[in-house]
């Protein structure tokens, strides 16, 4: 399975003899699957079925589903007036009209256009046929969203791959600067000793022993090796069905090695490389959060 982005968008449209449907599915970042889907009143009994569809096809993220359903004919069923809601609107408008001295003669006709005041009661057979259309249209929208996620995921993968390659190049640069770094450390220690105790008081044997101890303590060979291994492990898993969480854990391990390398650097050129590696790693961490 290809690498997939957590964000995405998909839409689809369909129609039958009675209605036309447009479904839009939007996915955003999220640790868990959170579904926000609302069906028109006539189909609210099907909401559980819709949620099961989304749960079977989606994994993590915040998923929002929107439907635009239009009747093709005014004679698709019997009309039903929500009298309680209509009275509420009428009383409010009449009271406001009295306060403002406005004409409210056409208020009732306008109220009929308000949401949920006038609805069509579908016949059971027609309702089921319409629901099948809504369901299949939503399925197509989800499939289109998944295609979008894969395309976006490949773009994210290429970007992260480039970041990892940049980090590896910086490790190669650090390796090339290692002889200069060791010379810098030796020179700095020698200068400090000469400054504080004088050249004539330096015990050369003791100096060499302390220098070896310090160089061992400041050695970054293991960090370089582990960082290169983590980089390769990241690339090996990047286009597999590993998931963003696994890539995130690998990135954390890369960060530990980079930070340790920076703490032991003792060389301006190596510190510059460490800064560059940290910048690239931050890009990776941001992009990993958007991977399923």
Secondary structure by P-SEA (a helix, b strand, c coil): ccbbbccbbbbbccccccbbbbbbbbbcccccbbbbbbcccccccaaaaaaaaaaacccccbbbbbbbbbbcccccbbbbbaaaaaaaaaaaaaaaaaaacccccaaaaaaaaccccccccccaaaaaaaaaaaaaaaaaaaaaaaaaaaaaaaaaaaaaaaaaaaaaaaaaaaaaaaaaaaaaaaaaaaaaaaaccccccccaaaaaaaaaaaaaaacaaaaaaaaaaaaaaaaaaccccccaaaaaaaaaaaaaaaaaaaaacccaaaaaaaaaaaaaaaaaaaaaaacc
